[in-house]
Amino acid sequence: MKQMELGKKIGEYVMKNQIPQKLLAIKSDMTENQLSLSLNSKRKLLADEYIRICDALCVPYDKFIKPAS
């Protein structure tokens, strides 16, 4: 999976579940700007940021990586 697709998948999940980006940024220890740029594929999402986002969303780490079933 391309790095940019990952951010978009997370962004879609966040929108679908109506999770405020500000809250997610706080819970994942990122700035709102970093998170927004990552979710809009304008910034590379680092591995540790991905893990913190998954933890903040209470989803398994492979949620956005494995193919949709």
C-alpha positions, 0 to 999 in steps of 0.5 A, a space after each residue: 500500500 502506498 503511504 498516501 493511501 494510508 492517510 486517506 483511509 484513516 481520514 475516511 474512517 475519521 469522517 465516517 465516524 465523526 471523530 473531531 480531528 482536534 480530539 484525535 490530534 490531542 489523543 495521538 500527540 500530534 499537532 492539528 496541522 500535522 494530522 490534517 496534512 497526513 490525512 490529506 496525503 500532503 505529509 508522510 505519516 510516520 510509523 510511530 504516529 500511525 501507532 498512536 493514531 490507531 491507539 487513539 482510535 482503539 483500532 487494531 494496527 492492521 485496520 488501515 493496512 489490510 485489504 477491505 473484506 
